Every structure is written in structure tokens, then in C-alpha cells.
Amino acid sequence: MRLDQSITITGRVQKDAWANKVLPPVEEVRAGFWSIPVPFPRHPMRYTLSYLATGPRDAILVDPGWSSEEGWQHLLEGLKRTGVGIRGVTGIVVTHRHGDHLGLAERARQASGAWVGLGRNETLGLPESGGDDAWIGADRALLHSWGVPASRVGEIVYGEQWLSAERVLARPDVRFADGEHLQGEGMDLEMVATPGHTEGHICLIDHVHGLLLSGDHVLPRITPNVSLQRGGPENPLRDYCRSLERMRCHEDMEVCPAHEYRFQGIGGRVDELLSDARSRSDEVLEIIDARDAQSVWDIARNLTWSRGWDSLVGPPLRLALAETASHVALLRSQGAELDIPLAEGRQK
């Protein structure tokens, strides 16, 4: 994962902290708009950048971060630094369902009395019918169809531990539609649907401060994972690429991502991300042609990975396979005749 040259880094203190592998400080990015880092323990991303937008009557917390006691204390201290404190938070907006964004939302809701909001199309990834055993069994069947060796299925199947972790995540009080505005005195936050990384991912446009809160949709250095999931959209990578195109009209805004550091020049970054997606799909096709790959596993183990295929174990391995499957789905939608078993995504 390289440092891209198409952007202008504006969060210099954040960038230096990232380079030095330390937590960046709480920063007042604009008058009344704050960046609060929340640790993401034992993970390469290291922290989530939570944001607080304030007005005379409202204080909206965005992406409170991963649920841990360390993270909770950092969030409390950061909110105290802003002068708002946890009890002053009136609303919590989460860009998407992943635990490093939604994890502390329930605890923050209980401490503040604030509502929690997600995008209208965001799902929470839990069984809707049939019970846990049937759901886990179907997930095992999916992994077998992807060609995962029996000896590796146990480490990546979505089992009881995963289900338990998902069930403690906050359920939303509010759902935001694409283009909906959260307005108050001194505040205008527009919700923009950006499916891809998850089905219901949203970005926020802060029209008062000229800021784009990009969640995981656009990061300055890293390409977010886009996964094909059982029961999810049939072509998430196509959705992601279309969502990226929507960002071009915000070229004049400073981007506040959920990880790493702030930057400007989102148009150039979008070009890079789209180019990376095309290059990856080309690599998938080359592997299928050259090696007669018959499964998602066959393709994935021959792809180029930043730390090598053998480094992928547990959840990272699952993400790698699901990302590979998303490229197969995209290529198939573009006319490639690929006899590779995939998840049965929901039709759109």
C-alpha cells in the first residue's frame, strides 16, 4: 500500500503520527468541528478518527470507534477536550456497520441519551430467519463452494463468536436517506449514499465547514475492502466504483477520512482507486487464463498481496477471498464467461 502522490496532505500532524505509529492528538479542524482519535487495539489500522460537529444546540458524533475500555477512555477524554463532553452529545452518526466505527455507539448512546443513525440501506449482517445453526451451515457451504480447503474453513467461517460480537452492536434509532440533511443552528450535514465497502455506507458533507467525512469510502493511502457477501448486493465492486464517481464534485473540500489523515484532491484519489480496481480485475483474468483456476480460492492464492498470501490467516483471509469474489462478479457482469462459483447475492 503506497503513499499516493495525487493528494495534498492537510492533516500534517496526523500524517506524522501515522508515520511514527503513535496516536494523533485531538484537533479542532474548524471552529466547532473536532477530530478525535479512538484506538483500534491489535489492528494494523491502529485507530479510528471520530469527528464531532457542534452547534449552539446540537453536537453530532460521527464514528465513535471500536469498543474497548482503552478506546472508551480516549473518546471520553477527547469529548471533554472539545468542551462538549459525552453528556453533551445529541446525535451519533455512523458511516457503516463495521465494529471500528459502530462499536462504541451503544455505550455512547447509553451515556449521553443521544440517538444513533445509519444509512437507510445498511444491514447488520445477522440471520433474519432459520436460526444460527442454519446460518452458520450456509456460510460453511459458501466457503466450500469457493474452494476453501476443509482445514481452513474453521478459521474464517462466521460462527457463534462472530454472531455474538455482531449482536452487541448498536441498532439504529434513525435511518438516513441519500441526500437527506441533518440541520440545526450552525449545522448542515448532508448524507450521501456510497455503497461498496458495505451496502449502506454513507459519507457526510459538512456544508458549514466545507468538509467531506468519507468514512472508509475514500482513504488517502489504503484501498478499502469490497467484499461479495452471501445475501448482499450481487455486484458490490460495481456499486463501489459508481459511488467513487459521485465524489468528484467535492474536489474543493478537505477530506476527513475515518483512518490515517486528512487530505485534499479527492478527484485524483478517485482516479487512483478506480485504476487499482481495474488492474486487480485484469490480474484476476490473467490468473484464470494462465492457471485454469476453478474457484475463488485458486484465484486468490495466486494474486499479489501486500504481505504475501501465506500471511493471510483468520479474518484477513476471509476478506481476501470475499474481495476476490467481488472481482469475479464484476468481470462476469462485464461479459466475461467465468465458471467460478460465487455467493448468491441479492438482485438489484
Secondary structure, DSSP 8 states (H G I E B T S, - for coil): ----SSSEE--HHHHHHHHTTS----EEEETTEEEEEEE-TTSTT-EEEEEEEE-SS-EEEE------HHHHHHHHHHHHHHT--GGG--EEE-SSSSHHHHTTHHHHHHHH--EEEEETT-------SSHHHHHHHHHHHHHHHTT--HHHHHHHS--HHHHHHHHTS---SEEE-TT-EEEETTEEEEEEE--SSSTT-EEEEETTTTEEEEETTS-SS--------TTSBS-HHHHHHHHHHGGGGGTTSEEEESSS--EE-HHHHHHHHHHHHHHHHHHHHHHHHHH---SHHHHHTTS--TT-GGG--SHHHHHHHHHHHHHHHHHHHTT----------B--
